[in-house]
C-alpha cells in the first residue's frame, strides 16, 4: 500500500535571557530561561512504510543520518511502543545547525508528535515528554509547543504569554559546541543571586550567562556584537553561536536586517504563540 507524505513545519526558538543558576552532582547545569518560539521553520515530510524501517532520505547534513535526533526520535518511539511500521523522513533545513536555536530538538519533537499520530501508537503527552527528555534537554519544550519559562535541565516548563516581537538574527560562520561552551563557563554559583530572578527580569535584562564563554572561545564574535549593539541590545541565544536583536516594530526589524544581510547570514523572524505541532 502506498502512503502519501505528510508535511509539517518544525519551528526554531530563541532564548530571551538565560541564567545558569547551579550545577548538579552529575555535572548537568541548572538553567533558568525564557524560550520563545519563532516563525523560522524546517520543513519535515513523513511517509509511513510497512517494512518497519526508519530512513532519513535526502539527508544532507555533515553527520550520518543515524546520529540525527529526528532519526533517533523515530527509533525511540518505535522501540517504546512496539510499533512494526516504519517511516521515510525528509527534512528541508532552514534553521542553522549549531546556532542555539533548537533546530535538532525541534525536529525530534515534531517527529515524535507526528509519528505518534500516523503510527497510531496512542502515547500521551506525558509519555512523549518522557521520550523527548531522553533525546535532549530542549525537546520537551518543543513537544509542549508554547512559549515558556524553562528551568532545571529543561524538564520544568511553565507556559507564559509573550508580546509580539520581531527578531533580526545573525548566524556567524562557526558553530559553538554546547559541551565546549559549558566547559569554558566560569561562574561562582555561591556568589550568584539569580535563583529568584523573575521572568520579566530575564526578558528585560536580556542577558545570557553563556555569552562570556563563547566570547572567550571565539573572540571573533566580539566584532559582531559591537556592530549589532549599534541597533539595540545584541543577545546570544542558547549556547550560541547565533546573536539576535529584538524589536516591537516589524518595519524597524526589516530595516536593520536589510543593513546587515549583505555582510552576515541574516534571518528575519517573528515570535509565535504556539507551535504548528504543539501537543498541548
Secondary structure, 3 states (H helix, E strand, C coil): CCCCCEEEEEEEEEEEEEEEEEECCCCCEEEEEEEEEEEEEEEEEEEEECCCCEEECCCCCCCCHHHCHHHHHHHHHHHHHCCCCEEEEEEECCCCCCCCCCHHHHHHHHHHHHHHHHCCCCCCHHHHHHHHHHHCCCHHHHHHCECEEEEECCCEEEECCCCCCEEEEEECCCCCCHHHHHHCCCCCCCCCCCCCCCHHHHHHHCCECCHHHHHHHCCCHHHHHHHHCCCCCCEECCCCCCEEEEECCHHHHHHHHHHHCCCCEEEEEEECCECCCCCC
